[in-house]
Amino acid sequence: MRWLGLGIALSFACSERPVPGESDGGSSSGGEPGTTGAGPGTTGEPNPTTSGPPTTAETTETTAVPGLCGPPCPAALVIEDDVVIDAAGGDFTCVTEVTGNLRVDGDADPVVVATLANLQRVDGTLTVRDRAGLTGLPMFTCLQSVGDLNLRDMPQLTDLSALGSLAQTGAVTLENLGITALPSFGPAYEGTLKLFLLDNSQLADVSALEGWAHPLFAVTIRSSPKLADLSPLGPRLPASLTGQNISLQDLPAVTSLAALSG
């Protein structure tokens, strides 16, 4: 029998509560959003050494590379490093994979960001933050796999449907967005072990959890005043909460946690 408490602010944990933040470049095992042990804010951000695709030998081939789902390219490129897209610019049209972390900052040129249209895989953490005016993510329609997904501080971002090809993630952090529902991601997506939904003032629907196969071993839902139904979360909690991190805070519309006990 599992037992969960209820209060004006709902908060409990069987071990230390997770503190969401950005990745420091590891894998998704054992840490908070990001990857391994990153702290809040920017304290766990990578120290990138790459701000654009690597220099490659020139080629005269002009046909599309098999497997690309975006614009045709003479050759697919893999960046074996961390990447920060900021005011410095760049061209990522032929990049299909980043083996490190990829961060898109608020001052990045939208034209440059749009060149990510062939990106299929980020082995580290994909972070998009502070992008004023961004209401959707059309640059990620080809994206299939990310180590961890971190979308932060874009209250005007309401549409995550462009992530419809995403089949695999580590930790997922959605913070201060304008979404009304948790996205389903791709048809093959089975969920994540760590989910952090933070300060999403319009979030009212987490029914996408019903399609996830993986149990949630760390989950924080905080400051979502319109979210009333937590029943989709119940089946995603493991049979034993020993050693797990579960935190529910500032959810005034939630009046019962009965659906989470079993």
Secondary structure, DSSP 8 states (H G I E B T S, - for coil): -------SS----SSS--------SS-SSSSSSSSSS--STTTT-----BSS----------S--TT--SS--SS-EEE-S-EEESTT----TTEEEESS-EEE-TTS-HHHHGGGGG--EEEEEEEEE--TT----GGGTT--EEEEEEEEEETT----GGGTT--B-S-EEEEEE--SB-----TT----SEEEEES-TT--B-GGGGG--S--SEEEEES-TT----GGGGGGS-S--TT-EEEEES-TT----GGG--
